[in-house]
Amino acid sequence: MTTRRTIFLVTVTAMMALMMALSGAALAQGGDVCVSIKGDTKVDKGNSVCSAVENGKTVAVNGSAAAASENGKAVAVNDSAAAASDNCTATAHNGERESCP
């Protein structure tokens, strides 16, 4: 059980670091980015779209779309789409379409 907890914490920490790095890099370049956390859109520049409700967290960059609910985390980069719910994490890059559960 401790190993699972450790893996989960490392995964969540890495995901949050990625979300912050992607949104920060895109903002620094004046690019296309959308960040939404718990129903509040923090950043919405360019064509990317995002939506987060019920403690969800999303980042969409460069023409991408991300949606999350129920503690889900979704990251979409470079014309991709990601959707997550139920404490799940979905990450899509370079035209991918990912969803969970």
ABEGO torsion letter per residue (X at the ends): XAAAAAAAAAAAAAAAAAAAAAAAAAAAAGBBBBBBBGGBBABBBEABBBBBBGGBBBBBBGGBBBBBBGGBBBBBBGGBBBBBBGGBBBBBBGGBBBBOX
